[in-house]
Amino acid sequence: MAGETEQARLGAVVGWRVVPAPDGFDEADVARDRAARGVPLGDGLRAFRRALSAIRDLFITEATERGLDPGLIVDRTKCLWELADVASLQIAAVHRQAEVASALFDARRRADFLRGLLYGTLSAAEIHSGAAIYGLDPSRPYRAIRAVANGNAGPDALERSLESLGRRNGRGPLLTVLDEAVVGVVGAKPETGDLEMTAGLGPPTDLAAAHRSCRAAGRMLEAARAYGLRGVYDLGDLSWRVAVVAEPELAELLLDRYLRPLEAEGEFGALIEESVRGYLERGRHIRAVALSAHVHVNTVRYRLRRFEELTGTSLDAPDTALELSWALAAREPGTPPRGPA
């Protein structure tokens, strides 16, 4: 506050009791510079108020030595504190604006890095540079993740929750929001607890191959959403059911071959499908199916025989078991009849 502008402003405050408007403070430019340098707001405010306190003490000393009216001294001292209050509010506002702008810039830069990493458009040098900035270890494998929130939570809230969980578990994921989904890389499969979300997780790869892991994570997410699942799923969880969602034309063909012929039987057709499903799920043990359905074993045998008659297939054939399992998976609750969700 030693420049000519500052001296003139202090002279106006002390001499004429004129406190400038908030946008008339050069301290705003100083605050922007300090925020850009990472100086905490509290440190900047303390420095400003110490300087103004020194000026106040000097004014009181000079005014007292010159014999000015005590009431005038008190009044002008109050003006100096009004100046301090107005300037402090302006400094704080500018500092907050600078912090928000800096956070937005950092978020955009992180999003750009992750977009390039997960879409495979970064060079090796750019990957290593970004890894150093964001604390990734190029020597260790990472898994791409794509997640969407269930319910009313938005992607930004989901991103914050996943980052918080990752830090708590000591894995420190790097995430951002792209195309209404949370995407990024994680060191291990996240434990999400009761978090309302569905996520697909790609296989572990080095950072240079993260785009391949990202494509796999997208397929896992599509399959998990198609089956109405909540949580984090990888290929080990979903297995061949990922292909059921990814191949809707084949699913339609197998539904026509194995399940839609049962519809002509009405309610009995539904019972046939139930018995066939149980037959495959219980390792082809007819007695286990009968116990589960609370019916006689001969009833189950009749239903299975009727299935073979309606479809023209044999349940003993390996291809029938495989194709029928595919068709049944396509009919599971939450699975759309055509294509992924």
Secondary structure, 3 states (H helix, E strand, C coil): CCCHHHHHHHHHHHHHCCCCCHHHCCHHHHHHHHHHCCCCHHHHHHHHHHHHHHHHHHHHHHHHHCCCCHHHHHHHHHHHHHHHHHHHHHHHHHHHHHHHHHHHHHHHHHHHHHHHHHHCCCCHHHHHHHHHHHCCCCCCCEEEEEEEECCCCCHHHHHHHHHHHHHHCCCCCEEEEECCEEEEEECCCCCCCCCCEEEEECCCECHHHHHHHHHHHHHHHHHHHHCCCCEEECHHHHCCHHHHHHCHHHHHHHHHHHCHHHHHHCHHHHHHHHHHHHHHHCCCCHHHHHHHHCCCHHHHHHHHHHHHHHHCCCCCCHHHHHHHHHHHHHCCCCCCCCCCC
